[in-house]
Amino acid sequence: DITGLSKDKKYFLSFSDVQAIVVEVELNGKKLPAIAWNPWEIDITGYIKEGKNEIKVTLVNSLRNLLGPHHHKEGELTWVSSESFAGRGVWGGSPDQEPWYDCRLKKTPYYWRDDYYHVPFGLMKEPLIVVR
């Protein structure tokens, strides 16, 4: 329950640690603009009310955890491109090296390991209402 709202203050819903591409917020049945970068917060002044408020938060993820790459020898990559799947670029290969898949079949992987790596996804901390 919210009490003591002031007309002289602004109210923000703040996500201090979110691992997502986009955050969508619906407050009391009103869809607010999507959040896609820092600061991960949205002005809720015109939507919040005294008493009970209903909030719905939807997180949108990328296809990174679905499509990979998942098996880089140095662990999780912070940047991925099409080169990541061809043994070049961030995978550390050069054009004269065999593709990573062929290396794995021959049991001589330059840049492959069998463990899976994924990027985190979700709310790592609860969102807060910030008053300014």
C-alpha positions as CSV (number, residue, x, y, z in Angstrom):
1,D,0.0,0.0,0.0
2,I,1.2,3.5,-0.9
3,T,0.5,6.3,1.5
4,G,1.5,10.0,1.7
5,L,2.0,10.8,-2.0
6,S,3.1,14.3,-2.5
7,K,2.1,16.5,-5.6
8,D,5.5,18.2,-5.2
9,K,7.5,15.0,-5.7
10,K,8.2,12.7,-8.7
11,Y,8.0,8.9,-8.3
12,F,10.2,6.5,-10.3
13,L,10.2,2.7,-10.5
14,S,13.9,1.8,-10.4
15,F,15.5,-1.5,-11.4
16,S,19.0,-1.4,-9.8
17,D,20.1,-4.8,-11.1
18,V,18.3,-6.1,-14.1
19,Q,19.6,-8.6,-16.7
20,A,17.4,-8.2,-19.7
21,I,17.3,-6.4,-23.0
22,V,14.0,-4.5,-22.4
23,V,11.8,-4.0,-19.3
24,E,8.1,-3.4,-19.9
25,V,5.9,-2.1,-17.0
26,E,2.2,-1.9,-16.6
27,L,0.9,0.0,-13.6
28,N,-2.8,0.0,-12.6
29,G,-3.7,-1.1,-16.1
30,K,-1.7,1.5,-17.9
31,K,1.2,0.4,-20.1
32,L,4.2,2.6,-19.6
33,P,7.0,3.2,-22.2
34,A,9.6,0.4,-22.4
35,I,12.9,0.7,-20.6
36,A,16.0,-0.4,-22.7
37,W,19.1,1.2,-21.1
38,N,20.6,2.9,-18.1
39,P,19.2,4.3,-15.9
40,W,16.8,1.4,-15.6
41,E,14.0,3.4,-14.2
42,I,10.7,4.9,-15.3
43,D,8.6,7.9,-14.1
44,I,5.4,6.5,-12.6
45,T,4.2,9.8,-11.1
46,G,1.1,10.0,-13.2
47,Y,0.2,6.4,-12.7
48,I,0.8,5.7,-9.0
49,K,-2.1,6.2,-6.6
50,E,-2.8,6.1,-2.8
51,G,-3.5,2.7,-1.5
52,K,-3.0,-0.5,-3.5
53,N,-1.3,-0.4,-6.9
54,E,-1.1,-3.3,-9.3
55,I,2.1,-3.6,-11.2
56,K,3.1,-6.0,-13.9
57,V,6.7,-6.3,-15.1
58,T,7.7,-8.1,-18.3
59,L,11.3,-8.8,-19.1
60,V,12.4,-9.3,-22.7
61,N,15.5,-11.3,-23.4
62,S,17.6,-11.8,-26.5
63,L,18.2,-15.1,-28.3
64,R,21.7,-15.3,-26.8
65,N,21.0,-18.1,-24.4
66,L,19.1,-20.0,-27.1
67,L,21.5,-19.7,-30.0
68,G,24.9,-19.4,-28.3
69,P,27.7,-19.8,-28.8
70,H,27.8,-21.8,-25.6
71,H,31.2,-23.6,-25.6
72,H,34.0,-21.0,-25.8
73,K,37.2,-22.2,-24.1
74,E,37.5,-19.0,-22.1
75,G,33.9,-19.1,-20.8
76,E,31.1,-16.7,-21.5
77,L,31.6,-14.1,-24.2
78,T,30.6,-10.6,-23.6
79,W,30.3,-9.8,-27.3
80,V,29.1,-12.1,-30.0
81,S,29.0,-11.8,-33.8
82,S,28.6,-14.1,-36.8
83,E,32.4,-14.6,-36.6
84,S,31.9,-16.3,-33.2
85,F,30.4,-19.3,-34.9
86,A,33.1,-19.6,-37.6
87,G,36.2,-19.9,-35.5
88,R,37.2,-16.3,-36.2
89,G,36.9,-13.0,-34.4
90,V,36.2,-13.4,-30.7
91,W,36.8,-17.1,-31.0
92,G,40.5,-16.5,-31.5
93,G,40.9,-18.4,-34.8
94,S,42.5,-17.3,-38.0
95,P,41.4,-17.9,-41.6
96,D,43.9,-20.7,-42.0
97,Q,42.7,-22.7,-39.0
98,E,40.1,-25.4,-39.3
99,P,36.5,-24.5,-38.3
100,W,35.8,-25.1,-34.6
101,Y,33.3,-27.9,-35.4
102,D,36.0,-29.9,-37.4
103,C,38.5,-29.4,-34.6
104,R,36.0,-30.8,-32.1
105,L,35.3,-33.9,-34.3
106,K,39.1,-34.6,-34.5
107,K,39.4,-34.1,-30.7
108,T,41.8,-31.2,-31.1
109,P,39.6,-28.2,-30.1
110,Y,41.4,-24.9,-30.1
111,Y,38.5,-23.0,-28.8
112,W,35.8,-25.5,-27.7
113,R,34.9,-26.9,-24.4
114,D,32.0,-29.2,-23.5
115,D,30.5,-27.1,-20.6
116,Y,27.7,-24.7,-21.4
117,Y,27.8,-20.9,-20.8
118,H,24.8,-18.7,-20.6
119,V,24.3,-15.0,-19.9
120,P,22.2,-14.2,-16.7
121,F,18.6,-13.2,-17.1
122,G,16.1,-11.7,-14.7
123,L,15.7,-9.3,-11.9
124,M,18.8,-9.7,-9.7
125,K,17.3,-7.3,-7.1
126,E,13.8,-6.1,-6.3
127,P,12.7,-2.9,-8.0
128,L,12.3,0.1,-5.8
129,I,10.1,3.2,-5.8
130,V,12.4,6.2,-5.7
131,V,11.1,9.6,-4.7
132,R,12.7,12.8,-5.9
